[in-house]
């Protein structure tokens, strides 16, 4: 009887150890898979930060180009709008300036439509990215389309029709044009667009730089 009990105990003991080994094996494999997945997500997060940062840097380069252009527009057109005609020989060049957004939001769009925006664990940074691309960037797109349409459908046709392009238009000829109410309105509207564009660009630059600073913190970068 004691031998039979010992045999049963031995079987139970063997089963228990086999169960324990299998369970530990499953848990180990699960933890390894989870660790691999976490490492993959961490790597994907870092790469996404780097790509987004590169996109934002490109945006800032483009925005700065147009910022300088519209600052020149504002400086040149303001005196003319105030009827100070000391320098008017290049007015048509400034009137045809427009904002042409070079879209660089492919990384964000891919992350958004693949459902991977959650790869960014920093909630504040993720909200900043959403605000930048869903609000500010949409504003830039609208501004770009509006300004290009204004120049293409109103300003350029008017200049082609009325500007004397036989050589460089003389100051005397432009002074004559400035007596025309429609021409002065074109100058005024282009000036207003330049001021507005500058305001939008500066706000966008500020947010982009703030996001880059936060990305650098996530990446452990301390740029002087």
RODO-2510 file (C-alpha; in nm, 4 decimals, decimal comma):
residues 224
     n   res          X          Y          Z
     1     x     0,0000     0,0000     0,0000
     2     x     0,2803     0,2365     0,0990
     3     x     0,4581     0,1454    -0,2249
     4     x     0,1441     0,2310    -0,4245
     5     x     0,1150     0,5688    -0,2489
     6     x     0,4814     0,6349    -0,3158
     7     x     0,4287     0,5555    -0,6839
     8     x     0,1291     0,7880    -0,7065
     9     x     0,3255     1,0613    -0,5287
    10     x     0,6124     1,0105    -0,7704
    11     x     0,3765     1,0452    -1,0694
    12     x     0,2194     1,3598    -0,9221
    13     x     0,5622     1,5000    -0,8474
    14     x     0,6799     1,4262    -1,2020
    15     x     0,3648     1,5826    -1,3473
    16     x     0,4054     1,8898    -1,1286
    17     x     0,7652     1,9432    -1,2365
    18     x     0,6791     1,8896    -1,6012
    19     x     0,3890     2,1351    -1,5671
    20     x     0,6181     2,3838    -1,3927
    21     x     0,8819     2,3506    -1,6651
    22     x     0,6251     2,3960    -1,9430
    23     x     0,4688     2,6941    -1,7642
    24     x     0,8075     2,8573    -1,7071
    25     x     0,8942     2,7947    -2,0699
    26     x     0,5723     2,9605    -2,1880
    27     x     0,6184     3,2566    -1,9538
    28     x     0,9808     3,2957    -2,0607
    29     x     0,8853     3,2869    -2,4282
    30     x     0,6026     3,5352    -2,3625
    31     x     0,8357     3,7721    -2,1784
    32     x     1,0974     3,7443    -2,4519
    33     x     0,8354     3,8206    -2,7171
    34     x     0,7063     4,1105    -2,5097
    35     x     1,0603     4,2404    -2,4634
    36     x     1,1252     4,2097    -2,8376
    37     x     0,7999     4,3941    -2,9108
    38     x     0,8864     4,6686    -2,6621
    39     x     1,2315     4,7028    -2,8174
    40     x     1,0745     4,7198    -3,1630
    41     x     0,8273     4,9878    -3,0494
    42     x     1,1047     5,1841    -2,8791
    43     x     1,3153     5,1680    -3,1950
    44     x     1,0143     5,2707    -3,4065
    45     x     0,9433     5,5604    -3,1709
    46     x     1,3022     5,6857    -3,1932
    47     x     1,3077     5,6562    -3,5722
    48     x     0,9720     5,8351    -3,5967
    49     x     1,1032     6,1169    -3,3782
    50     x     1,4098     6,1528    -3,5995
    51     x     1,2033     6,1550    -3,9207
    52     x     0,9481     6,4019    -3,7835
    53     x     1,2327     6,6249    -3,6646
    54     x     1,3854     6,6156    -4,0132
    55     x     1,0465     6,7109    -4,1623
    56     x     1,0098     6,9999    -3,9187
    57     x     1,3626     7,1233    -3,9959
    58     x     1,2746     7,1222    -4,3661
    59     x     0,9532     7,3118    -4,2900
    60     x     1,1486     7,5720    -4,0949
    61     x     1,3902     7,6189    -4,3844
    62     x     1,1028     7,6784    -4,6281
    63     x     0,9146     7,9003    -4,3839
    64     x     1,2234     8,1114    -4,3225
    65     x     1,2673     8,1575    -4,6990
    66     x     0,9140     8,2921    -4,7325
    67     x     0,9403     8,4875    -4,4088
    68     x     1,2352     8,6835    -4,5506
    69     x     1,0452     8,7346    -4,8777
    70     x     0,7350     8,8734    -4,7052
    71     x     0,9417     9,0926    -4,4763
    72     x     1,0905     9,2468    -4,7917
    73     x     0,7402     9,2752    -4,9388
    74     x     0,6187     9,4558    -4,6291
    75     x     0,9187     9,6899    -4,6208
    76     x     0,8873     9,7723    -4,9920
    77     x     0,5087     9,8027    -5,0275
    78     x     0,4309     9,9890    -4,7035
    79     x     0,5717    10,3277    -4,8221
    80     x     0,3991    10,2892    -5,1599
    81     x     0,0688    10,2102    -4,9893
    82     x     0,1209    10,5274    -4,7831
    83     x     0,1807    10,7166    -5,1128
    84     x     0,5510    10,7596    -5,0535
    85     x     0,6794    10,6905    -5,4031
    86     x     1,0525    10,7151    -5,3443
    87     x     1,1188    10,3635    -5,4735
    88     x     0,8668    10,2109    -5,7120
    89     x     1,0682    10,0727    -6,0031
    90     x     1,0387     9,7051    -5,8931
    91     x     0,6807     9,7104    -5,7705
    92     x     0,5573     9,4388    -6,0108
    93     x     0,8167     9,1921    -5,8765
    94     x     0,6893     9,2328    -5,5202
    95     x     0,3263     9,2172    -5,6268
    96     x     0,3728     8,8715    -5,7800
    97     x     0,5259     8,7154    -5,4690
    98     x     0,3080     8,4424    -5,3221
    99     x     0,3356     8,1704    -5,0610
   100     x     0,3844     7,8235    -5,2098
   101     x     0,3836     7,5578    -4,9385
   102     x     0,6240     7,2721    -5,0083
   103     x     0,4399     6,9931    -4,8297
   104     x     0,6562     6,7912    -4,5940
   105     x     0,3967     6,6104    -4,3835
   106     x     0,4362     6,2604    -4,5343
   107     x     0,5723     6,1069    -4,2120
   108     x     0,2838     6,2371    -4,0026
   109     x     0,0243     6,1317    -4,2613
   110     x     0,1693     5,7788    -4,2796
   111     x     0,1691     5,7461    -3,9008
   112     x    -0,1828     5,8848    -3,8765
   113     x    -0,3457     5,6606    -4,1357
   114     x    -0,1559     5,3513    -4,0233
   115     x    -0,2847     5,4091    -3,6689
   116     x     0,0671     5,4509    -3,5301
   117     x     0,0523     5,7955    -3,3735
   118     x     0,0396     5,6104    -3,0427
   119     x     0,4053     5,5196    -3,0963
   120     x     0,4822     5,8556    -2,9336
   121     x     0,4567     5,7861    -2,5612
   122     x     0,4971     6,1508    -2,4626
   123     x     0,1380     6,2768    -2,4587
   124     x     0,2349     6,6460    -2,4614
   125     x     0,4615     6,5980    -2,7596
   126     x     0,2016     6,3922    -2,9458
   127     x    -0,0630     6,6604    -2,8865
   128     x     0,1813     6,9207    -3,0149
   129     x     0,2354     6,7214    -3,3336
   130     x    -0,1388     6,6827    -3,3861
   131     x    -0,1903     7,0568    -3,3345
   132     x     0,0949     7,1397    -3,5718
   133     x    -0,0184     6,9183    -3,8582
   134     x    -0,3959     6,9300    -3,8104
   135     x    -0,4296     7,3017    -3,7305
   136     x    -0,1193     7,5032    -3,8165
   137     x    -0,0233     7,3018    -4,1237
   138     x    -0,3809     7,3098    -4,2523
   139     x    -0,3668     7,6855    -4,2054
   140     x    -0,0495     7,7039    -4,4122
   141     x    -0,2121     7,4997    -4,6883
   142     x    -0,5165     7,7293    -4,6938
   143     x    -0,2935     8,0367    -4,6897
   144     x    -0,0829     7,8993    -4,9749
   145     x    -0,3843     7,8155    -5,1922
   146     x    -0,5504     8,1515    -5,1234
   147     x    -0,2406     8,3554    -5,1971
   148     x    -0,1456     8,1650    -5,5134
   149     x    -0,5006     8,2009    -5,6417
   150     x    -0,5005     8,5741    -5,5691
   151     x    -0,1799     8,6248    -5,7658
   152     x    -0,2775     8,3910    -6,0511
   153     x    -0,6329     8,5166    -6,1034
   154     x    -0,6097     8,8846    -6,0075
   155     x    -0,2617     9,0310    -5,9842
   156     x    -0,0730     8,8640    -6,2709
   157     x    -0,3534     8,9144    -6,5302
   158     x    -0,3825     9,2796    -6,4283
   159     x    -0,0070     9,3353    -6,4589
   160     x     0,0099     9,1581    -6,7948
   161     x    -0,2730     9,3745    -6,9235
   162     x    -0,1565     9,7080    -6,7859
   163     x     0,2176     9,6950    -6,7225
   164     x     0,4493     9,8178    -6,9973
   165     x     0,7012     9,5349    -7,0404
   166     x     0,8945     9,6952    -7,3251
   167     x     1,2104     9,7084    -7,1223
   168     x     1,1869     9,7772    -6,7502
   169     x     0,8767     9,9838    -6,6668
   170     x     0,9896    10,3363    -6,5849
   171     x     0,9102    10,5079    -6,2582
   172     x     0,7103    10,7622    -6,4537
   173     x     0,4932    10,4885    -6,6038
   174     x     0,4341    10,3279    -6,2646
   175     x     0,3469    10,6677    -6,1178
   176     x     0,0797    10,6933    -6,3837
   177     x    -0,0517    10,3484    -6,2867
   178     x    -0,0596    10,4498    -5,9214
   179     x    -0,3305    10,6993    -6,0037
   180     x    -0,5532    10,4006    -6,0770
   181     x    -0,7685    10,2928    -5,7818
   182     x    -0,7606     9,9243    -5,8812
   183     x    -0,3800     9,9198    -5,8921
   184     x    -0,3535    10,0819    -5,5490
   185     x    -0,6004     9,8227    -5,4160
   186     x    -0,3820     9,5431    -5,5523
   187     x    -0,0817     9,6916    -5,3709
   188     x    -0,2806     9,7264    -5,0499
   189     x    -0,4146     9,3716    -5,0651
   190     x    -0,0727     9,2226    -5,1377
   191     x     0,0665     9,4177    -4,8436
   192     x    -0,2107     9,2865    -4,6158
   193     x    -0,1426     8,9316    -4,7365
   194     x     0,2290     8,9745    -4,6650
   195     x     0,1598     9,0944    -4,3100
   196     x    -0,0879     8,8114    -4,2514
   197     x     0,1493     8,5505    -4,3944
   198     x     0,4281     8,6742    -4,1683
   199     x     0,2033     8,6380    -3,8643
   200     x     0,1042     8,2801    -3,9529
   201     x     0,4611     8,1794    -4,0399
   202     x     0,6010     8,3161    -3,7132
   203     x     0,3408     8,1285    -3,5057
   204     x     0,4096     7,8087    -3,7002
   205     x     0,7856     7,8475    -3,6569
   206     x     0,7404     7,8916    -3,2820
   207     x     0,5412     7,5694    -3,2471
   208     x     0,7768     7,3745    -3,4755
   209     x     1,0796     7,4827    -3,2707
   210     x     0,9046     7,3883    -2,9471
   211     x     0,8266     7,0405    -3,0827
   212     x     1,1877     6,9967    -3,1965
   213     x     1,3075     7,0903    -2,8463
   214     x     1,0791     6,8252    -2,6956
   215     x     1,1931     6,5662    -2,9492
   216     x     1,5550     6,6404    -2,8581
   217     x     1,4715     6,5786    -2,4929
   218     x     1,3162     6,2417    -2,5860
   219     x     1,6246     6,1557    -2,7921
   220     x     1,8605     6,2683    -2,5167
   221     x     2,0036     6,5465    -2,7339
   222     x     2,1172     6,8702    -2,5750
   223     x     2,1808     7,1136    -2,8580
   224     x     2,3540     7,4362    -2,7644
***
